Amino acid sequence: MRKIKKALISIYDKKNIKNLLKILDKFNIEIISSGGTFKEIKKLGFKSIEISQYTNYPEILGGRVKTLHPKIHGGILMKRADKKHKLESRMNAFSEIDLVVVNFYPFQKVLKKTNNQNKIIENIDIGGPTLVRAAAKNFKDVTVVTNPNQYDEVIFQLLKHNGSTSLDLREKLSSEAFTETGYYDSLISNYFNSLQKNKFPKKKLFYANLVEKLRYGENPHQEASIYSKNSLELIKLNGKKLSYNNYNDIFAALNISKTLPRNKGTVIVKHANPCGVSASNSKIQSFKLALKCDPLSAFGGIVSCNFKINKKVAKEISNIFFEVIIGNGFDKDALKILKKKKNLRLIDSSKVTTNNNLDIVSNFNTLMLQSSDNKKFSLKDFKIVSKAKPSTKTLKNLIFAFNVCRFVKSNAIILANENSTIGIGSGQPSRLDSCRIAINKYKKFQNNLNGEILAASDAFFPFVDGFEELVQAGVTAIIQPSGSIRDKEIIKFANDTGTKLVFSKTRHFKH
């Protein structure tokens, strides 16, 4: 146990400090505090010594230097059982500081509010993290508090142990303190790397907050949690707790729906793969056409709409078993209908953005990072290479199919009609097999289609066989990346069969 006789308090977030001050006062603990904190403590009716008075040295450089003083850091870092340390403390007239309560300038909040570099730089805290690191290093003798959420735990121990804290608590708080300084430094590091447009520095720091611990991972024997760089932008409005697999499917669905034309898109996902996608002016048709692509696979899946879900759509959705419904908001009638299923998770994604994301894969203590494949396509990204030319409408439908294709596990083949998928072949080692799966889905679930049957491939056809399979199934236009040594053979086959062929300048594998 370590008795607390003197505390240093220097906080930006002054929430709930009164509760802690009451207990410090109860045990006659002397308080040292910095300028703004000193004023707050005085305002709340408690005694304190201002740091400049304690050190007999003024705050300088507009407040940039307040707590960086040997008398402060000597009092924190002094080993209580070390005779040399005790001798030096007497010779240099500094005394033990047993409790350090510090939280930092709100660098992350300022980053969100402004691009003004001067304001951002001035909110890089120097003294606070230095105090915290010193106290955390000397946890055997010093208690360090870095968050108002820790006050209750410290108060409980002080009351229980008559003004003292246990080694277990000090070690725990030390761990949390180093995590806090590490997190804070990573924010600053990432900010400066962003200024330099350096996505892949020699040393990469990550920061994230725990959103929640999950019941388990992909399987019950695996542990799992979810973290977020900021607060998680998904808002759960109803239903059971989300699982690891739910989150995987949610992110897969959102990645697609956020790239579809606004207020038109519906995506149905199962096991992180789309099993139906549609972009229609009619919201109800958008959902129905997405479902029609593969209603069997859709059972127990996830629906994501990039529009506000209304009563009509909610009624249709409620007829089928889904795990999660994502909407760009829900109207009151829709919520009333969908909330009748107590376990159905309803997610509002209206605040979710997908800009400047980095995708991360971790295996065997390595991290692989890449920029997200969410580039917006334009007509200049494609080249018509066949004699038969697609109409503007057909070309836009091909680009819709190609956009969906990049979110399907490779090898990926999409069959589409009127901005809706009608067959999806995914995750096969053979592109030919993916063609056959997509064709079988199309033949199984579609009938009386108007317009052309189109196909998209996430990479080039290395041989004519897959291309031929699609044409024999009734496909009249195909979009694929170029780059094969057999591109000329593919173009010739397209011309021989009267198939419209469009080449993309980019490939879109998803492994």
Backbone torsions as a table, in degrees:
resi	resn	phi	psi	omega
1	MET	NA	148.1	176.2
2	ARG	-129.6	121.2	178.7
3	LYS	-72.5	137.1	176.8
4	ILE	-99.2	119.3	179.0
5	LYS	-110.9	-30.9	-177.3
6	LYS	-137.1	136.8	-179.7
7	ALA	-125.5	143.6	172.2
8	LEU	-111.5	126.2	-179.5
9	ILE	-123.2	123.2	177.9
10	SER	-145.1	96.9	-169.7
11	ILE	-129.1	142.3	171.4
12	TYR	-86.7	-47.9	178.2
13	ASP	-86.1	108.3	-174.3
14	LYS	-96.0	14.3	179.9
15	LYS	-60.5	133.5	173.5
16	ASN	62.5	13.1	-178.3
17	ILE	-66.2	-26.7	-179.1
18	LYS	-59.5	-38.0	-179.9
19	ASN	-60.8	-40.4	179.5
20	LEU	-72.6	-40.2	-179.5
21	LEU	-60.3	-37.6	179.1
22	LYS	-58.2	-43.0	-177.5
23	ILE	-73.2	-39.6	177.1
24	LEU	-61.2	-39.5	178.2
25	ASP	-66.2	-38.6	-179.8
26	LYS	-58.8	-37.8	-178.2
27	PHE	-100.2	18.5	176.1
28	ASN	53.6	40.4	179.9
29	ILE	-84.7	125.1	-179.7
30	GLU	-70.7	139.0	-177.3
31	ILE	-118.7	131.1	170.4
32	ILE	-110.0	140.1	-178.7
33	SER	-148.5	156.2	179.1
34	SER	-85.8	172.4	-170.6
35	GLY	-42.3	-67.4	-177.4
36	GLY	-64.7	-37.7	178.9
37	THR	-69.1	-39.2	177.9
38	PHE	-57.5	-44.8	-180.0
39	LYS	-63.2	-40.6	-179.9
40	GLU	-65.9	-42.9	179.6
41	ILE	-62.7	-42.8	178.6
42	LYS	-63.5	-42.6	179.1
43	LYS	-60.7	-36.1	-179.5
44	LEU	-79.4	-3.8	174.1
45	GLY	91.7	23.7	179.8
46	PHE	-116.8	158.9	-179.4
47	LYS	-87.8	146.7	177.7
48	SER	-160.2	154.9	174.0
49	ILE	-106.5	128.7	178.6
50	GLU	-72.3	143.1	-174.4
51	ILE	-55.5	-41.9	-178.5
52	SER	-62.3	-33.8	176.7
53	GLN	-72.4	-39.5	-179.0
54	TYR	-66.3	-41.3	-177.2
55	THR	-88.7	-12.7	-174.4
56	ASN	58.5	37.1	179.6
57	TYR	-145.4	130.5	-173.4
58	PRO	-74.0	156.7	168.0
59	GLU	-64.5	137.7	-177.5
60	ILE	-130.3	170.1	177.3
61	LEU	57.1	45.0	176.8
62	GLY	64.5	29.0	179.0
63	GLY	92.3	-2.6	178.5
64	ARG	-64.3	-30.6	179.2
65	VAL	-119.3	110.1	178.8
66	LYS	-127.7	-53.3	-171.4
67	THR	-103.7	-2.2	-178.5
68	LEU	-81.4	81.2	-175.3
69	HIS	-145.4	140.2	-178.3
70	PRO	-56.9	-33.2	-178.4
71	LYS	-67.0	-32.9	177.1
72	ILE	-75.3	-54.3	-174.2
73	HIS	-73.9	-28.2	172.8
74	GLY	-63.9	-42.3	179.9
75	GLY	-65.7	-30.1	179.4
76	ILE	-81.4	-45.3	-170.9
77	LEU	-85.9	-8.2	-179.0
78	MET	-63.3	128.2	174.8
79	LYS	-79.7	120.2	-173.3
80	ARG	-65.2	-28.5	-176.7
81	ALA	-96.2	3.8	-176.4
82	ASP	-95.8	117.0	-176.3
83	LYS	-63.0	-38.7	179.4
84	LYS	-65.1	-40.3	178.1
85	HIS	-62.8	-41.4	-179.9
86	LYS	-64.5	-40.7	179.2
87	LEU	-63.7	-45.3	179.9
88	GLU	-63.7	-36.5	179.6
89	SER	-64.6	-38.2	178.7
90	ARG	-70.0	-41.2	-178.8
91	MET	-65.6	-33.3	-176.3
92	ASN	-103.9	6.3	172.7
93	ALA	57.6	45.7	169.5
94	PHE	-122.8	151.8	-176.1
95	SER	-120.6	168.0	-174.2
96	GLU	-66.7	136.6	169.9
97	ILE	-112.3	117.9	-168.3
98	ASP	-99.5	-21.1	-178.2
99	LEU	-134.5	128.4	177.1
100	VAL	-120.3	119.5	179.8
101	VAL	-116.7	109.4	-173.7
102	VAL	-141.6	135.5	161.3
103	ASN	-132.7	160.3	-162.4
104	PHE	-97.1	163.9	170.8
105	TYR	-55.1	143.6	-172.8
106	PRO	-80.2	66.5	-176.2
107	PHE	-55.7	-45.5	-176.8
108	GLN	-64.4	-41.5	179.3
109	LYS	-65.3	-39.6	179.9
110	VAL	-65.1	-39.2	177.5
111	LEU	-57.2	-37.7	-179.0
112	LYS	-72.2	-28.5	-171.8
113	LYS	-90.7	-26.9	-171.7
114	THR	-146.9	156.0	170.8
115	ASN	-105.9	3.5	-179.2
116	ASN	-69.1	110.9	-173.5
117	GLN	-63.9	-36.2	179.9
118	ASN	-61.5	-43.7	178.1
119	LYS	-64.5	-40.6	-179.7
120	ILE	-63.7	-47.1	-178.0
121	ILE	-63.1	-40.4	-179.2
122	GLU	-68.1	-14.8	176.3
123	ASN	-98.8	17.5	167.5
124	ILE	-87.8	111.8	-177.6
125	ASP	-78.6	130.7	178.6
126	ILE	-107.7	-53.9	-176.9
127	GLY	-64.0	-40.6	-177.9
128	GLY	-59.6	-56.4	178.7
129	PRO	-60.3	-32.2	178.9
130	THR	-66.1	-44.0	176.0
131	LEU	-60.3	-45.1	-176.6
132	VAL	-64.7	-43.9	180.0
133	ARG	-63.1	-40.2	179.1
134	ALA	-63.3	-47.4	-178.9
135	ALA	-66.4	-39.2	-179.2
136	ALA	-67.3	-36.5	177.4
137	LYS	-62.8	-38.3	-176.2
138	ASN	-98.7	38.9	-174.3
139	PHE	-62.3	-19.9	179.2
140	LYS	-64.3	-23.6	-178.8
141	ASP	-120.5	-18.9	-170.4
142	VAL	-122.9	139.2	174.8
143	THR	-97.6	128.2	-178.9
144	VAL	-119.2	131.9	-178.1
145	VAL	-123.6	123.6	-174.2
146	THR	-118.8	1.3	-176.1
147	ASN	-151.1	135.4	177.8
148	PRO	-55.5	-25.0	178.7
149	ASN	-66.3	-14.3	-179.6
150	GLN	-90.3	-9.6	-174.4
151	TYR	-58.2	-45.1	-175.9
152	ASP	-60.3	-40.7	-179.3
153	GLU	-64.7	-42.0	179.4
154	VAL	-68.2	-43.0	178.0
155	ILE	-58.4	-44.5	179.7
156	PHE	-57.6	-44.8	-178.5
157	GLN	-68.7	-40.8	179.9
158	LEU	-61.8	-40.2	178.1
159	LEU	-69.4	-41.6	-177.3
160	LYS	-68.1	-37.0	-172.5
161	HIS	-112.3	24.7	173.2
162	ASN	55.9	49.6	175.2
163	GLY	88.6	12.0	179.4
164	SER	-117.7	164.8	174.7
165	THR	-126.0	153.7	-178.7
166	SER	-87.1	158.3	177.0
167	LEU	-62.2	-38.7	179.6
168	ASP	-58.9	-44.6	179.4
169	LEU	-65.5	-44.6	-177.9
170	ARG	-63.1	-37.9	178.6
171	GLU	-67.8	-41.1	177.8
172	LYS	-61.6	-47.3	-179.9
173	LEU	-66.1	-31.9	176.1
174	SER	-64.2	-44.0	177.7
175	SER	-59.5	-44.6	-179.6
176	GLU	-67.5	-32.2	179.9
177	ALA	-68.2	-44.9	178.6
178	PHE	-66.0	-33.8	174.6
179	THR	-63.7	-40.3	-179.7
180	GLU	-64.6	-44.4	180.0
181	THR	-69.6	-37.4	177.4
182	GLY	-63.2	-43.0	178.1
183	TYR	-61.2	-46.4	-177.7
184	TYR	-61.8	-45.3	179.4
185	ASP	-65.1	-34.2	179.9
186	SER	-67.7	-34.7	175.0
187	LEU	-59.8	-45.2	-177.9
188	ILE	-68.3	-44.2	178.2
189	SER	-58.0	-46.2	-179.5
190	ASN	-66.5	-33.8	177.4
191	TYR	-62.7	-48.1	-178.6
192	PHE	-68.7	-34.1	175.2
193	ASN	-65.3	-35.7	178.6
194	SER	-67.2	-35.4	176.3
195	LEU	-61.7	-36.3	180.0
196	GLN	-87.0	0.7	-176.1
197	LYS	54.2	39.0	-178.4
198	ASN	-102.9	89.7	-178.1
199	LYS	-72.1	-27.5	-173.6
200	PHE	-128.5	71.8	179.2
201	PRO	-69.6	168.9	-178.6
202	LYS	-62.4	-34.1	174.5
203	LYS	-126.0	125.7	-174.8
204	LYS	-110.7	126.2	178.1
205	LEU	-107.3	139.3	179.7
206	PHE	-118.3	147.4	174.8
207	TYR	-134.6	143.5	178.9
208	ALA	-164.5	151.3	176.5
209	ASN	-106.5	143.1	176.4
210	LEU	-66.1	123.6	174.5
211	VAL	-85.0	-52.8	175.1
212	GLU	-168.2	154.2	171.0
213	LYS	-83.2	133.1	-177.2
214	LEU	-93.4	156.5	-177.5
215	ARG	-56.4	-42.3	175.2
216	TYR	-167.7	179.9	-178.2
217	GLY	-86.9	-142.6	179.3
218	GLU	-59.8	-29.7	178.8
219	ASN	-132.5	157.2	-174.1
220	PRO	-59.3	-23.6	-178.4
221	HIS	-85.6	-1.3	-178.5
222	GLN	-103.7	136.0	176.8
223	GLU	-84.6	151.8	-177.3
224	ALA	-158.6	150.2	171.4
225	SER	-145.3	164.6	174.3
226	ILE	-122.9	136.1	178.8
227	TYR	-120.8	157.7	177.4
228	SER	-141.3	144.4	179.1
229	LYS	-64.7	-37.4	175.6
230	ASN	-121.3	-159.1	171.0
231	SER	-72.9	144.6	-178.4
232	LEU	-67.0	127.8	-172.7
233	GLU	-79.9	-9.7	176.7
234	LEU	-76.6	132.8	179.3
235	ILE	-114.0	114.0	-179.8
236	LYS	-84.5	123.9	-176.3
237	LEU	-102.6	-15.7	-175.3
238	ASN	-167.8	157.0	167.5
239	GLY	101.0	179.3	-178.8
240	LYS	-64.8	166.7	174.6
241	LYS	-61.5	142.0	179.9
242	LEU	-77.0	142.3	178.9
243	SER	-98.4	171.8	175.6
244	TYR	-56.2	-46.5	-179.5
245	ASN	-67.4	-36.0	175.4
246	ASN	-58.5	-48.0	-179.5
247	TYR	-61.3	-42.8	178.1
248	ASN	-56.2	-46.5	-179.1
249	ASP	-68.5	-38.7	178.9
250	ILE	-60.3	-47.2	-179.1
251	PHE	-65.9	-38.0	177.2
252	ALA	-62.3	-43.0	-179.0
253	ALA	-67.4	-42.8	-178.6
254	LEU	-66.3	-36.9	179.0
255	ASN	-57.7	-35.6	178.6
256	ILE	-80.1	-52.3	-171.6
257	SER	-62.7	-29.2	179.4
258	LYS	-73.0	-15.1	178.0
259	THR	-95.9	-7.8	-179.6
260	LEU	-81.9	159.4	177.4
261	PRO	-53.2	135.9	-174.4
262	ARG	-59.7	140.9	176.0
263	ASN	63.8	22.7	179.8
264	LYS	-131.3	-19.2	-164.5
265	GLY	-96.0	137.0	170.9
266	THR	-126.3	135.1	178.3
267	VAL	-128.6	132.7	173.0
268	ILE	-116.2	127.2	-174.0
269	VAL	-122.2	141.8	173.7
270	LYS	-138.1	126.0	-178.8
271	HIS	52.7	45.9	175.3
272	ALA	66.4	9.1	175.6
273	ASN	-116.0	138.2	175.2
274	PRO	-69.1	138.7	173.0
275	CYS	-118.0	5.5	174.2
276	GLY	-177.1	131.5	180.0
277	VAL	-141.3	136.9	177.2
278	SER	-147.8	147.6	174.0
279	ALA	-129.7	100.7	-175.4
280	SER	-128.4	148.3	176.9
281	ASN	-62.3	-29.8	177.7
282	SER	-90.4	121.7	-178.4
283	LYS	-62.4	-41.1	-179.4
284	ILE	-66.8	-38.4	177.2
285	GLN	-68.0	-36.7	178.1
286	SER	-56.9	-46.8	178.9
287	PHE	-67.7	-45.5	-176.8
288	LYS	-62.0	-41.6	-178.3
289	LEU	-70.8	-36.6	176.0
290	ALA	-63.5	-42.8	179.6
291	LEU	-65.4	-38.9	-175.8
292	LYS	-64.1	-25.4	-178.4
293	CYS	-56.9	-42.3	-179.2
294	ASP	-161.6	75.3	-175.9
295	PRO	-62.8	-27.4	178.4
296	LEU	-67.9	-47.3	179.6
297	SER	-68.3	-28.7	-178.3
298	ALA	-65.2	-25.7	-177.9
299	PHE	-58.7	123.2	179.7
300	GLY	80.3	11.3	-178.5
301	GLY	-93.7	-156.8	-177.1
302	ILE	-127.5	134.5	178.2
303	VAL	-108.8	131.7	175.4
304	SER	-126.3	121.6	178.3
305	CYS	-113.5	131.3	179.1
306	ASN	-90.2	25.8	175.6
307	PHE	-131.9	167.9	176.6
308	LYS	-73.7	124.6	-175.7
309	ILE	-77.0	125.5	-178.1
310	ASN	-103.3	-176.5	-175.3
311	LYS	-61.1	-45.0	-177.8
312	LYS	-61.9	-46.5	-179.9
313	VAL	-65.0	-41.6	-179.9
314	ALA	-60.0	-40.5	178.5
315	LYS	-61.7	-43.4	179.4
316	GLU	-64.8	-44.1	-179.6
317	ILE	-62.2	-39.6	-174.8
318	SER	-68.3	-12.8	178.6
319	ASN	-77.6	-11.6	-174.9
320	ILE	-124.7	150.9	177.6
321	PHE	-81.7	114.4	172.2
322	PHE	-123.7	153.7	177.6
323	GLU	-83.3	-40.5	-173.6
324	VAL	-141.7	139.8	172.6
325	ILE	-120.0	124.7	179.0
326	ILE	-112.4	131.1	177.6
327	GLY	-135.9	155.6	172.2
328	ASN	-81.6	54.9	-172.7
329	GLY	98.3	163.3	179.1
330	PHE	-136.5	137.9	173.2
331	ASP	-80.6	168.3	-172.3
332	LYS	-60.4	-42.4	-178.8
333	ASP	-65.9	-38.1	178.5
334	ALA	-63.3	-44.8	178.7
335	LEU	-61.5	-40.7	-179.5
336	LYS	-60.3	-42.2	-179.8
337	ILE	-68.5	-49.0	-172.8
338	LEU	-73.7	-28.9	-179.3
339	LYS	-73.6	-7.9	175.2
340	LYS	-63.8	-26.8	174.0
341	LYS	-91.2	100.6	-170.9
342	LYS	-60.5	-33.5	-176.1
343	ASN	-87.1	-10.9	-177.1
344	LEU	-69.0	121.4	179.3
345	ARG	-80.1	127.1	176.7
346	LEU	-114.0	125.3	-174.2
347	ILE	-122.2	125.8	173.3
348	ASP	-92.5	117.2	-176.8
349	SER	-107.9	17.1	-173.5
350	SER	-63.5	-21.9	-179.1
351	LYS	-97.8	0.1	-177.0
352	VAL	-78.1	132.2	173.9
353	THR	-121.7	155.2	-177.5
354	THR	-123.1	25.6	-176.9
355	ASN	-81.7	141.6	171.0
356	ASN	53.0	38.6	178.5
357	ASN	-82.4	149.1	170.1
358	LEU	-111.6	131.5	175.1
359	ASP	-89.8	136.6	-175.9
360	ILE	-124.8	132.1	174.2
361	VAL	-124.1	132.2	-177.4
362	SER	-124.3	126.2	174.5
363	ASN	-150.8	142.0	174.7
364	PHE	51.2	46.4	177.8
365	ASN	60.0	29.2	172.8
366	THR	-122.2	160.8	174.3
367	LEU	-127.7	129.3	171.3
368	MET	-111.4	128.7	-178.9
369	LEU	-117.0	142.3	171.8
370	GLN	-150.6	154.7	175.4
371	SER	-69.3	150.1	-177.2
372	SER	-69.2	148.5	178.7
373	ASP	-90.5	69.1	-179.4
374	ASN	-126.2	26.9	176.7
375	LYS	-58.3	135.5	177.1
376	LYS	-79.9	128.2	-178.3
377	PHE	-79.9	148.0	170.4
378	SER	-134.3	167.1	-176.1
379	LEU	-59.6	-29.4	-178.4
380	LYS	-70.0	-11.5	178.1
381	ASP	-81.0	-2.6	-173.5
382	PHE	-131.2	155.9	-179.8
383	LYS	-136.8	126.9	176.6
384	ILE	-79.8	122.6	-173.6
385	VAL	-116.0	-4.6	-178.3
386	SER	-97.6	162.8	175.9
387	LYS	-67.9	-41.5	176.1
388	ALA	-74.7	125.4	-174.6
389	LYS	-103.4	131.8	177.1
390	PRO	-72.6	146.9	172.4
391	SER	-68.3	167.8	177.7
392	THR	-58.3	-41.3	179.3
393	LYS	-62.6	-45.3	-179.6
394	THR	-63.6	-41.1	-179.5
395	LEU	-62.5	-42.1	178.4
396	LYS	-65.3	-36.8	176.4
397	ASN	-66.2	-38.4	176.7
398	LEU	-62.9	-42.3	179.7
399	ILE	-66.6	-36.9	173.7
400	PHE	-56.7	-48.6	-178.8
401	ALA	-63.4	-39.6	-179.0
402	PHE	-67.3	-36.9	177.3
403	ASN	-62.3	-44.3	178.2
404	VAL	-63.8	-38.5	-174.1
405	CYS	-56.8	-36.0	-175.2
406	ARG	-72.2	-10.8	178.6
407	PHE	-103.0	6.7	180.0
408	VAL	-103.1	138.9	-179.6
409	LYS	-57.4	134.6	179.5
410	SER	-71.2	152.5	-8.8
411	ASN	-72.8	139.1	-171.7
412	ALA	-120.2	133.0	174.6
413	ILE	-130.8	130.8	177.5
414	ILE	-118.3	130.0	167.6
415	LEU	-103.9	136.4	-174.5
416	ALA	-141.0	156.9	177.5
417	ASN	-152.8	124.8	176.2
418	GLU	52.8	52.3	177.0
419	ASN	59.3	32.4	175.0
420	SER	-140.7	143.3	175.4
421	THR	-75.4	142.4	176.8
422	ILE	-125.4	-0.8	176.6
423	GLY	-172.6	131.5	-178.9
424	ILE	-129.7	124.2	174.1
425	GLY	-113.2	123.6	-171.7
426	SER	-138.2	154.7	166.4
427	GLY	66.5	25.7	-178.5
428	GLN	-101.5	140.9	175.0
429	PRO	-62.5	-25.9	-179.4
430	SER	-108.4	127.5	176.6
431	ARG	-63.8	-32.6	178.4
432	LEU	-62.6	-42.5	177.5
433	ASP	-62.4	-40.3	177.8
434	SER	-62.2	-38.2	176.4
435	CYS	-60.4	-44.9	-176.6
436	ARG	-67.3	-39.0	178.1
437	ILE	-63.5	-45.7	179.5
438	ALA	-60.9	-41.5	179.7
439	ILE	-65.5	-43.0	179.6
440	ASN	-62.9	-40.6	177.1
441	LYS	-62.1	-44.5	-179.9
442	TYR	-60.4	-46.7	-178.1
443	LYS	-68.0	-29.3	-175.9
444	LYS	-76.6	-37.7	-169.1
445	PHE	-114.4	-9.5	-174.6
446	GLN	-109.1	148.0	173.3
447	ASN	-157.7	155.6	177.2
448	ASN	52.6	47.2	178.8
449	LEU	-80.6	141.4	171.0
450	ASN	-100.6	149.5	177.4
451	GLY	83.9	-175.6	-173.6
452	GLU	-81.3	154.0	169.4
453	ILE	-98.4	122.5	-175.1
454	LEU	-114.4	158.0	178.9
455	ALA	-136.4	147.0	175.5
456	ALA	-130.7	143.8	178.1
457	SER	-126.8	138.3	-176.7
458	ASP	-73.8	-18.7	176.0
459	ALA	-142.2	174.1	-176.2
460	PHE	-69.1	156.5	172.4
461	PHE	-81.0	117.0	-179.1
462	PRO	-72.7	-22.3	178.5
463	PHE	-137.2	166.1	-178.8
464	VAL	-73.0	-20.1	-169.4
465	ASP	-56.6	-47.5	179.8
466	GLY	-65.6	-41.8	177.6
467	PHE	-59.2	-44.5	-179.5
468	GLU	-63.4	-40.4	179.7
469	GLU	-59.8	-41.6	179.7
470	LEU	-66.7	-44.2	-179.4
471	VAL	-62.9	-41.5	179.8
472	GLN	-65.5	-24.2	178.9
473	ALA	-83.9	-1.5	176.9
474	GLY	106.5	5.8	178.5
475	VAL	-70.7	131.6	-177.1
476	THR	-110.5	-11.0	179.4
477	ALA	-149.3	137.8	-175.8
478	ILE	-133.3	140.4	174.4
479	ILE	-121.7	133.3	-177.9
480	GLN	-155.5	156.6	173.2
481	PRO	-68.6	151.3	173.1
482	SER	-89.7	175.9	175.4
483	GLY	127.0	-5.0	179.1
484	SER	-82.8	149.1	174.4
485	ILE	-67.7	-13.1	179.1
486	ARG	-105.5	18.8	178.7
487	ASP	-53.2	-40.6	-178.3
488	LYS	-64.1	-36.2	177.8
489	GLU	-66.0	-39.8	178.8
490	ILE	-64.2	-44.4	179.2
491	ILE	-62.4	-42.8	179.7
492	LYS	-61.4	-43.1	-179.6
493	PHE	-64.5	-40.1	177.2
494	ALA	-60.8	-44.0	179.8
495	ASN	-67.3	-37.5	-179.9
496	ASP	-66.3	-30.4	-176.9
497	THR	-102.6	0.4	179.9
498	GLY	72.3	22.2	-179.3
499	THR	-84.7	136.1	175.4
500	LYS	-77.5	129.8	-175.8
501	LEU	-129.4	127.2	179.3
502	VAL	-121.4	132.5	176.9
503	PHE	-100.8	138.1	171.9
504	SER	-95.8	149.9	178.4
505	LYS	-84.0	-9.6	-178.1
506	THR	-127.0	146.0	175.6
507	ARG	-95.2	157.1	-174.8
508	HIS	-141.5	59.6	172.6
509	PHE	-64.1	146.5	169.2
510	LYS	-136.5	104.5	-176.5
511	HIS	-93.0	NA	NA
